[in-house]
Amino acid sequence: MTIFIIEDEQNLAEPIVLNLELEGYTVNHLSSGDAAILQLEKLAKSDLVILDIMLPKVSGIEICKKLREISDVPVLFLSAKGTTSDKIHGLKNGGTDYLSKPFDLEELLLRIEILIKRTTKTSTDENFRIGIQEIDFKRFTLINKETNTETSLTKREIALIQLFIKREGEVVSRDEILDEVWGEDQFPTSRTIDNFILGLRKTFEPDPKHPIYFHSIRGVGYRFTNEVKD
């Protein structure tokens, strides 16, 4: 799961980033509004955006408005302005939730958990079927519906499958896969991704040499389609 934090107060952003990484999230921190605008497409494809309202260059409200033109990613506003009218203003302009500063870190983490669970219910709370294989995201297991046998999946395999489900029918570039699944602080090669895809094909495809679910898009990346459903 990928979270973007746009917050110019370094002493506030650092403990949030640290705690979220300890919870297993991939976290990207930006410290100004104009930096967020430049990475708007990446924000749009993330799982959650934590957005300070009073930012240098471009306000959080303006960023959220532009983000809503291309994505429904949940946005959690952070602001020193805590009146009811301020909260209403933020929510009316595209915010999903609003937390006033100063706040308790534990409350922030709980709100983040709730927002992500609410918006990724299909991929994290419910089993998902690909061909004869059913993925149990809660238990990190794969159930063969013909033989009723179970095998284990790694955390990275689960994250990669979730990314493809979230982007079903879209071409996902290798760079996007690296950012979403491995994170920007790790440096796997494109070959590493290709090997993971080969593994998924061996697991899910009736004929791995002629895939019907995990398609290669030459020079770009991969596209997942789940058209063959029982």
C-alpha positions as a Python dict, from the first residue, in 0.01 Angstrom:
ca = {
    (1, 'M'): (0, 0, 0),
    (2, 'T'): (137, 341, -100),
    (3, 'I'): (72, 662, 93),
    (4, 'F'): (173, 1016, -4),
    (5, 'I'): (221, 1275, 271),
    (6, 'I'): (230, 1640, 166),
    (7, 'E'): (338, 1829, 476),
    (8, 'D'): (584, 2118, 508),
    (9, 'E'): (646, 2079, 883),
    (10, 'Q'): (940, 1839, 888),
    (11, 'N'): (914, 1771, 1263),
    (12, 'L'): (555, 1657, 1210),
    (13, 'A'): (609, 1463, 888),
    (14, 'E'): (906, 1258, 1009),
    (15, 'P'): (732, 1066, 1291),
    (16, 'I'): (427, 1005, 1069),
    (17, 'V'): (648, 861, 793),
    (18, 'L'): (842, 647, 1041),
    (19, 'N'): (530, 501, 1204),
    (20, 'L'): (360, 429, 871),
    (21, 'E'): (671, 251, 742),
    (22, 'L'): (676, 44, 1061),
    (23, 'E'): (315, -52, 979),
    (24, 'G'): (433, -182, 640),
    (25, 'Y'): (322, 104, 414),
    (26, 'T'): (531, 251, 132),
    (27, 'V'): (546, 621, 217),
    (28, 'N'): (643, 918, -1),
    (29, 'H'): (687, 1261, 157),
    (30, 'L'): (657, 1593, -28),
    (31, 'S'): (708, 1923, 150),
    (32, 'S'): (541, 2177, -81),
    (33, 'G'): (228, 2222, -286),
    (34, 'D'): (409, 2274, -616),
    (35, 'A'): (599, 1946, -567),
    (36, 'A'): (266, 1771, -519),
    (37, 'I'): (127, 1921, -840),
    (38, 'L'): (428, 1790, -1031),
    (39, 'Q'): (357, 1439, -902),
    (40, 'L'): (-21, 1456, -931),
    (41, 'E'): (-47, 1138, -1138),
    (42, 'K'): (148, 941, -878),
    (43, 'L'): (-79, 1077, -604),
    (44, 'A'): (-379, 969, -809),
    (45, 'K'): (-255, 610, -824),
    (46, 'S'): (-166, 582, -455),
    (47, 'D'): (-387, 426, -186),
    (48, 'L'): (-410, 738, 35),
    (49, 'V'): (-303, 1102, 30),
    (50, 'I'): (-242, 1284, 360),
    (51, 'L'): (-260, 1651, 274),
    (52, 'D'): (-179, 1959, 478),
    (53, 'I'): (-405, 2249, 384),
    (54, 'M'): (-165, 2538, 448),
    (55, 'L'): (124, 2455, 215),
    (56, 'P'): (385, 2672, 43),
    (57, 'K'): (321, 2762, -323),
    (58, 'V'): (-9, 2573, -370),
    (59, 'S'): (-269, 2509, -100),
    (60, 'G'): (-392, 2165, -4),
    (61, 'I'): (-742, 2261, -116),
    (62, 'E'): (-620, 2344, -466),
    (63, 'I'): (-421, 2020, -484),
    (64, 'C'): (-727, 1821, -380),
    (65, 'K'): (-945, 1991, -643),
    (66, 'K'): (-697, 1901, -918),
    (67, 'L'): (-662, 1549, -783),
    (68, 'R'): (-1039, 1499, -792),
    (69, 'E'): (-1036, 1571, -1165),
    (70, 'I'): (-844, 1250, -1227),
    (71, 'S'): (-885, 1025, -921),
    (72, 'D'): (-1105, 925, -628),
    (73, 'V'): (-809, 832, -406),
    (74, 'P'): (-899, 904, -41),
    (75, 'V'): (-761, 1233, 92),
    (76, 'L'): (-707, 1296, 462),
    (77, 'F'): (-671, 1668, 530),
    (78, 'L'): (-447, 1789, 814),
    (79, 'S'): (-491, 2148, 927),
    (80, 'A'): (-431, 2389, 1214),
    (81, 'K'): (-775, 2528, 1124),
    (82, 'G'): (-1017, 2320, 1325),
    (83, 'T'): (-1352, 2495, 1323),
    (84, 'T'): (-1663, 2322, 1191),
    (85, 'S'): (-1675, 2556, 891),
    (86, 'D'): (-1310, 2476, 808),
    (87, 'K'): (-1385, 2103, 814),
    (88, 'I'): (-1694, 2145, 598),
    (89, 'H'): (-1493, 2352, 351),
    (90, 'G'): (-1231, 2079, 324),
    (91, 'L'): (-1482, 1799, 280),
    (92, 'K'): (-1683, 1995, 24),
    (93, 'N'): (-1367, 2041, -180),
    (94, 'G'): (-1292, 1673, -216),
    (95, 'G'): (-1153, 1565, 121),
    (96, 'T'): (-1248, 1222, 251),
    (97, 'D'): (-1158, 1296, 614),
    (98, 'Y'): (-1028, 1591, 815),
    (99, 'L'): (-803, 1595, 1122),
    (100, 'S'): (-719, 1911, 1314),
    (101, 'K'): (-370, 1987, 1446),
    (102, 'P'): (-245, 1910, 1702),
    (103, 'F'): (-360, 1551, 1693),
    (104, 'D'): (-275, 1222, 1861),
    (105, 'L'): (-55, 999, 1644),
    (106, 'E'): (-255, 692, 1740),
    (107, 'E'): (-576, 858, 1618),
    (108, 'L'): (-409, 946, 1288),
    (109, 'L'): (-291, 586, 1236),
    (110, 'L'): (-640, 456, 1315),
    (111, 'R'): (-804, 694, 1066),
    (112, 'I'): (-552, 592, 799),
    (113, 'E'): (-625, 224, 861),
    (114, 'I'): (-1000, 281, 836),
    (115, 'L'): (-972, 486, 515),
    (116, 'I'): (-754, 229, 341),
    (117, 'K'): (-974, -62, 449),
    (118, 'R'): (-1283, 121, 330),
    (119, 'T'): (-1142, 196, -15),
    (120, 'T'): (-961, -133, -83),
    (121, 'K'): (-1227, -374, 42),
    (122, 'T'): (-1232, -588, -270),
    (123, 'S'): (-859, -650, -276),
    (124, 'T'): (-789, -685, 95),
    (125, 'D'): (-1100, -811, 273),
    (126, 'E'): (-1265, -1035, 15),
    (127, 'N'): (-1130, -1341, -162),
    (128, 'F'): (-1060, -1290, -532),
    (129, 'R'): (-1084, -1556, -803),
    (130, 'I'): (-847, -1586, -1098),
    (131, 'G'): (-932, -1895, -1301),
    (132, 'I'): (-936, -2199, -1073),
    (133, 'Q'): (-731, -2019, -808),
    (134, 'E'): (-886, -1818, -524),
    (135, 'I'): (-673, -1569, -331),
    (136, 'D'): (-736, -1527, 42),
    (137, 'F'): (-581, -1188, 119),
    (138, 'K'): (-631, -1217, 493),
    (139, 'R'): (-436, -1541, 521),
    (140, 'F'): (-189, -1488, 233),
    (141, 'T'): (-297, -1818, 80),
    (142, 'L'): (-400, -1949, -260),
    (143, 'I'): (-677, -2208, -285),
    (144, 'N'): (-703, -2434, -589),
    (145, 'K'): (-1080, -2476, -632),
    (146, 'E'): (-1042, -2798, -832),
    (147, 'T'): (-810, -2985, -594),
    (148, 'N'): (-899, -2788, -277),
    (149, 'T'): (-529, -2753, -195),
    (150, 'E'): (-369, -2446, -42),
    (151, 'T'): (-33, -2279, -100),
    (152, 'S'): (121, -1976, 67),
    (153, 'L'): (189, -1640, -98),
    (154, 'T'): (455, -1390, 5),
    (155, 'K'): (374, -1034, 109),
    (156, 'R'): (527, -905, -215),
    (157, 'E'): (326, -1145, -429),
    (158, 'I'): (9, -1029, -252),
    (159, 'A'): (104, -663, -307),
    (160, 'L'): (169, -725, -677),
    (161, 'I'): (-162, -908, -725),
    (162, 'Q'): (-347, -630, -541),
    (163, 'L'): (-188, -370, -769),
    (164, 'F'): (-300, -559, -1081),
    (165, 'I'): (-654, -601, -945),
    (166, 'K'): (-673, -231, -860),
    (167, 'R'): (-554, -142, -1213),
    (168, 'E'): (-738, -421, -1399),
    (169, 'G'): (-747, -358, -1774),
    (170, 'E'): (-481, -85, -1754),
    (171, 'V'): (-119, -106, -1864),
    (172, 'V'): (102, -88, -1555),
    (173, 'S'): (460, 15, -1629),
    (174, 'R'): (762, -148, -1469),
    (175, 'D'): (846, 184, -1300),
    (176, 'E'): (499, 197, -1144),
    (177, 'I'): (536, -160, -1020),
    (178, 'L'): (874, -73, -868),
    (179, 'D'): (730, 231, -689),
    (180, 'E'): (413, 59, -567),
    (181, 'V'): (543, -283, -466),
    (182, 'W'): (912, -236, -392),
    (183, 'G'): (917, 131, -293),
    (184, 'E'): (1153, 404, -401),
    (185, 'D'): (1415, 316, -137),
    (186, 'Q'): (1482, -27, -289),
    (187, 'F'): (1652, -101, -619),
    (188, 'P'): (1539, -423, -786),
    (189, 'T'): (1597, -460, -1159),
    (190, 'S'): (1334, -490, -1429),
    (191, 'R'): (1437, -854, -1452),
    (192, 'T'): (1321, -901, -1093),
    (193, 'I'): (971, -787, -1191),
    (194, 'D'): (974, -1011, -1499),
    (195, 'N'): (1060, -1309, -1280),
    (196, 'F'): (770, -1229, -1046),
    (197, 'I'): (534, -1214, -1344),
    (198, 'L'): (665, -1549, -1468),
    (199, 'G'): (587, -1688, -1124),
    (200, 'L'): (231, -1552, -1136),
    (201, 'R'): (181, -1704, -1480),
    (202, 'K'): (299, -2045, -1360),
    (203, 'T'): (52, -2016, -1073),
    (204, 'F'): (-256, -1879, -1252),
    (205, 'E'): (-231, -1941, -1626),
    (206, 'P'): (-359, -2270, -1778),
    (207, 'D'): (-77, -2229, -2034),
    (208, 'P'): (197, -1989, -1909),
    (209, 'K'): (338, -1954, -2262),
    (210, 'H'): (3, -1818, -2385),
    (211, 'P'): (-123, -1603, -2095),
    (212, 'I'): (-486, -1498, -2072),
    (213, 'Y'): (-458, -1303, -1744),
    (214, 'F'): (-110, -1145, -1719),
    (215, 'H'): (-20, -989, -2053),
    (216, 'S'): (318, -841, -2154),
    (217, 'I'): (311, -500, -2320),
    (218, 'R'): (641, -478, -2503),
    (219, 'G'): (867, -197, -2386),
    (220, 'V'): (619, -76, -2122),
    (221, 'G'): (502, -327, -1865),
    (222, 'Y'): (205, -554, -1803),
    (223, 'R'): (-174, -559, -1815),
    (224, 'F'): (-398, -782, -1603),
    (225, 'T'): (-738, -891, -1732),
    (226, 'N'): (-972, -1131, -1555),
    (227, 'E'): (-1215, -1186, -1841),
    (228, 'V'): (-1229, -1564, -1802),
    (229, 'K'): (-1449, -1602, -1492),
    (230, 'D'): (-1656, -1896, -1368),
}
